[in-house]
Amino acid sequence: MNLATSARPLPAQDLRPSRPASATRALAELDGRQAGLLLSLQDPASLHAEMLTALMISNSLLELSRLASARLSLLEFARATLTTIAQCAPLDACALVFTAPDIPPVQCVSGDWPSPTGDLSNLSFDAADVAWSPVFGTDRDNAIGYLGVRGAPAAIIDAGLVVRASEQVSSMLGMLIEAERLRRAAASARAMELVSALGDEFGESELHEIVSTIQTLPGAEAATILLEIPRFGGPMIVEAGEVNSDAPHTERIDSIERSAAMTLRVWWTGGSPPTDTRLDDIAERLKASIGRAEQTAALRSEVETDELTRIGNRRRGSRALAQASARARRAGEEYAVFMMDLDKFKSVNDEFGHEAGDEVLRLFAQAIEAVVRGYDVPARWGGEEFLLVCPGTGRDGAQALARRLLEKTPVMCSAALPPDRLQTVSIGIAVCENPTVDPMALLRQADQAMYSAKTTGRNRFVLADPGIAAPGR
């Protein structure tokens, strides 16, 4: 190659300082020694085979013994066991499978162990390169599972790696199973505590904590709660565990006052629920707590409803703004704030009377409700000013909604006015793209944007620049 005319750059690694030849030779020699030591395990005649085998097995057992104090769940313990064995001995794969009453089966595999059906319970231990040994819980006469190793050197298998490792696992398993049972028994009390203390403004996070606790009840594998409550704006479903809708499960459906409904589903070990009534007690208490919360919400709604327009009042708008800000900080999502003012509304009262003016206000509130989502919050802020808080709404969505409001307003309000009089609205929008922004500063931005819309012609919207701090009015 003519290097003077070649434009192809050298690979990045070629530009790094090269290792000295002595270091390269040393690494090559080390790799060779390691490869030779591993090969010696395959050769029973090797002088190093017995020593290396004993070293690997003792190291595996030592590392396994340290898992006893690690406070692991059963599944975490199984995974850590397989990782430890694989790190300490050369092998292709290993598997640990066991079960105990009232506890979901633990099925864990590491490495290349083909399972055509994908079900670890059907793992084949018939191959010539597989060695396995039973594992026990507190009953030393009845095995509850097995530990298997595939593709390990014969020297390691003959020296008893699998048998001794399974004995080490069995010595810890009884204690871990009992701890798991105690944890699951405590889940009943915890679940009852959570559903009893359910707050009046509960949401997804509170429901997720409840369903996660139900999933750890004795015998439970997975659980879901589906709530249909008007104030959620649609069904809300939360789940915990490995949910398989096609697998056998128990289902409880309850109607709750004010058009609310709850569906609780639980999947059980072996497909059969326990005979005790713990879940029924929890479900009854949850139903009562949700009913109480809905009653409180209904009372609050009356207090926070504008008498004329029947949408939220200033108190409801302020609370919606605080809730949207809290949700944005928690979930990292955007939200939009609209300030809207009916154009030349004073002349409506002066020319057509206050009854016509009141009807325009009512019809404009209906126009807002006709174009927003169920969980957007409109509120009459004062006089002819209206606030709208839209969670999970960015700049594009806010502008699209503003266009629908501009189109809907004259159509809806026409019923209260003469044909030659069109009622329009000026809209200011501020979008929170940074959850640390003070919601009141965002409200001021929307207010300033609304006044910009009015001073530049009315019947339009202005989107506030998020980089400009809005002063107070």
C-alpha positions, 0 to 999 in steps of 0.5 A: 500500500502507498501510505502517502496516498491512502486516505483511509484512517487507522482504526482507533485501537491502532492509535493507542500506545502498544503494549511492550513485547515483554508484557504481551508475552507475559499475558500469553504465557498466563493464558497458556498456563490457565488453559493448561490447568483447566485441561489438566482437570480433564486428565486424571493422570495429571499431577495437578488434577486432584489439587485443582479439583479440591481447590475449586470445590472448597472455594465453591462451598465457601462462597455458597456458605456466605449466602446464608447471611445475605438476607436473600429471597428464595429466588435471589438465593437460587440465582446467587447459588448458580452464579457462585457455582458457575464462577468457581468451576468450569461448566456449561450450565447449572439449574436449581429447582425446588418447591415447598408448600404455600410458596411459589416454585423456584425454577432457576437456570444458568448457562446453556441448558436447552429447554424446548418447552421453556418450562424449567420443570421439564428440564432433562437430566438424562443427558450423559454430560448432566450430573444432578443431586436432590436438595432438601428442606427441613425434612431430610427424608423427602427431597423438594427439588434438585441441583443439576450441573451440565458439561462439567469436567469428570474430575469435578463430578467424581470428586462430588461437586454437585453432591456437596453443593446440594448438601450446602444448599440444603443446609440453608434452604430450610431456614430460607423457606421458613423466613419466606413463610414468615414474610408471607404470613406478615403480608396479610397484616401488612395488606390489611393495614394498607387497605385500611389506611387508604387515603381519600385521594389515593392513586396508582402508587397506593394501589401498586403497594397494596397489590404487591403485598397481596402477591406475597400472601401465602400461596399467591404467585401474582395479583392484579387490581382493576378499578373503574372510578369516574375521577380516574378518567378511565380504568386503572389496572395495577399488577404484581408478579408474573401475571398469566391471564390464561392460567387458573386464578380466583376473581372477585368483582365488587360494585362500589357506590357512585358508579365505581367497580373493583376487580381483584384477581389472584393466581395461586401456587398449583392453581388452588387458593388456600382455605383461609379467608384472608383474601376475602377480609382484605378485599372487603376492607379495600372495598369499604375504603374505596367507598369511603374515599369516593364519598369524601371525593363527592363531598369535596366535589360539592364544595369545590364546584362553581354554582353557576357553571357546575365545573370546578371553582378556584379552590378546585383549580388550585388543588388540580394545579398542585396535584399536576405539579406533584405528579410531574415531579414524581413521574417526570411528565409534562403538564399544561396550564390554560388561562382563558378569558371570554372576549368583550364579556362586559358588553354581553351583560350590558347589552343583553342582561346578566341572565344572558351573560350567565348563560354564556358562562354556562355554555362556555363551561360546557364547551370546555368539557366537550373537548377535554379528557376525563382527567383534565380539570377545568375551573372558573377562576373568577368572573369570565376567567377560566383555568384548565389544568391538563396532566401529561400534555406537552406543547403540541397537545396543548396547541391542538386543544386550544384550536378546538376550544377556539372553534367550539366556543362561538358554536356553543355560546351562540344559543345565548346570543343573537345570530350577529354576535359571536362569543370568542375567547382568548387563551394563554398556555404555559407548558411545564417541561421541567418538574422543578418549576413552581406551579404558581410561576407557570400560572403567571406565565399562562396569565401573561400569555392570555393578555398577550392574546387579548392585546394582539387581536383576541380570539386566539391563543398564545403559548408562553415561552418557557425560558421567560419568567412571568412576573406577577400581574 
